Amino acid sequence: MSIIVIGSLNTDLITVTPRLPHAGETLTATSFQTGPGGKGGNQFVACHRLSRGSASSPNSPITVRMIGAVGSDTFGHSLITGLSNEGMDVSGIQVREGDRTGVSTIIVDEGTGENRILFSPGANYSLGPEDFMALPEPGPDLVVLQLEMRLETVLRVLEVASEKRVDVLLNPAPAVRLPEEAYAGITHLILNESEATILSGMEVGEEEVLDGDALNQIAGRFLGLGVKYVVITLGARGAFFSDLSGRTGLVPAIKVRAVVDTTAAGDTFVGAYAGAVVTRKRAKPREDWLEIRRAVEWAVRCAGRTVEKEGAQGAIPWAGEVGDLDH
């Protein structure tokens, strides 16, 4: 079983603050740190860790590979070294001479754990459609994508995967409207409420949460365009999911000790879900609906553990820290 994550690799510049500053205001921050990140990198780490018990028990039936690009700078070399030291396959990460590594500037509200992120793509945007004329062999069971690369590159990967009948999981963040024809190449669409409203074109108030009718309406739009499974993460409310047959479900969030930092929660959810659907597709290929529900339940639990820690990749747990996939 194999997963290929194609996406961004960034260095995170994380500032924790008592509250978010107003326009023109200067605040004294609580703390500052740098660390590895990028939605692609985070999801790569999540796929790896959440298909393995712990750092000391790294064996897994799932192989996970990353394809991405970093700059020829200190940040880029540090990212590759850190991932390699954890035993991860970094052979698909290119070092682009003359480019700077992508950077995410993250501000975390200490009181709520909520964050604001500014993304500077750097070398992530150096990967173009011409870099993906084919998928690596042997072909993966699942390709995981985000939108921190050039859109035309993502669309090319969707085309190539569709030609090879490879399942694709797309996490459309940051949210960008996609051509309608692109959705037919997406097997699993995982997005949060904000991304769901932007991509669907549904008008919702800035502070308004999506109720059951709205969730069904949005999911129905994506399913009507060819997506097989739609999962909408709802933060503290859990996650909603639906499939082509019109069946829907809602998995409530788990109780957490404290919400410290939500930065990597969504990426943890994606990585946990990806590993679960690949495992279950091989083990029980005819029980689609039940297996998708269990994958969502597992992803909700893993994301819940992540928000209890500060940081991005450092907060992503190993499977052994969460418990058994089936319990």
C-alpha positions, 0 to 999 in steps of 0.5 A: 500500500502506498500514498504519495503526497504532492504539495508544499514544504514551508518553514513556519514562523509562529508567534503566540500572542495574548490576542490578535492585534487591531489595525495599527496596534503593536502587542508584545507576543507570548512566544516565537518559534520556527519549525517545519510546515507547509500543508504538503509537509504536514500531511506527509508527516501525518500520513507517516506517523498515523500509519505507525505506532511510534518513532521507535516502531516505524514499520508499517504496511503503508509506504508514504512518499513526498513530492515537492520543492524547497529552495537552496537555503538554510530553511530548505536543507533543514526541512529535508534533514528533519524529515529524513531523520524521522525515516521518511522518504524524501527522494521526491523533494527537489532543491531548486537553486536560486529559489527561496523555501516557502514560508508561512507566518502564523499568529496564534491567539493564546486564548482560543488556540485559533490562528491566522496564516500568511503563506509565501510560496517560494520554491513551491511555485517552481513546480509546474505541469511539466513536472508531472507528465506521469506519476512515479512507478509503481503507482500509488493507492492514493495521491494527496494534494493541496492548493499551496502549489500553482493551480495549473500544476494541481490540475495536471496531477488530477488529469494524470491520476485520472488517466491511471485510475489512481484515487485522489484526495484533495484538500483545497487550501488555501481555497481557490475556485476550481474548474467544474471539470476538475471535480470528476478527478477527485475521489475524496474532497476534504475541506473546512467550512470556509473552504466549502462556502468559497468553492461551492459559491454559497453565500454565508455570513462571516460568522455563520456556521453551516447547519445540516441543510447547508452542509447537505446542499454544499456536499450535493453540489460537489457530488453532482460534479463527480466527487465520490466522497465529501468531508467537511470539517467543522472544528469543535463540532466534528466532521460531516461527510457524504457520498454519491448515494446521498448518504450523510453522517456527522462525527462529533469532535472528541473532548480535549484537555485544552485547545492550545493550537489548531494550526495542524489540526486540518492537516492531521485530519487529512493524513489520518483519513488518507491512511485509514482509507488506503488500509480499509480499501485493501482490507474491506473493498466492498464496505465503502460507507462503513469504512469511510465513516470509520476513517472520519472517526479516526481522523477526528480523534487524531485531530483532537490530539493535535490541538492539545499541543503547540506548533505544526508538525511537532504537534502531529501524534503517532498512531500509538498516542491516539489508540487503535484505528478500530476503537 
